[in-house]
Amino acid sequence: MPIERLPVNIGKNVYVGPNSIITKNVTVGDFCVIAASSFINKISRLIQSLWDNLVKLQALWNLTTAYLNLNIILNGER
């Protein structure tokens, strides 16, 4: 009986802790953290979606803060 081989896809900026096991046919999205000694056999799409939205919200917050800081500098306000 042949060994079944399926891909494991790991996104960008992912930290996989030591002694972790990721099983076949798993996709780990961008900006994920997998704790040490974890066993990953599936990734919840809900958790990945929430994390993606949190990253987008943080980027929007950073842009808004930069815009407000620029207005304060240009207008001389404190």
ABEGO torsion letter per residue (X at the ends): XBBBBBBBBBBBGBBBBBGBBBBBGBBBBBGBBBBBGBBBABBBAAAAAAAAAAAAAAAAAAAAAAAAAAAAAAAGBX
